[in-house]
């Protein structure tokens, strides 16, 4: 019983603290976003669990001046699905301040 109680308390604390999922490193998610053609930066990224197994992501993604924002956003969503599986994602595009040319 004690082991089960400790596990329950640990899980509850992680959820209340809005901690990142243990099995999904934030660095891995950020790298997947960076691999999308047209992405020049990820200045903000938050990944947490509302309840165990229900993941939420918010990110600001910088998109190059010559890239089509809608295409890049769709490719980011595909990359997130491949990396994270089922999650709720809100991705906000921003034009990159860096000149690509």
Secondary structure, DSSP 8 states (H G I E B T S, - for coil): -HHHHHHHHHHHHHHHTT---TTS-HHHHHHHHHTSTTEEEEEEEEEEEEETTEEEEEEEEEE-TTS-HHHHHHHHHHHHHHHH-SEEEEEEEEE-SS---
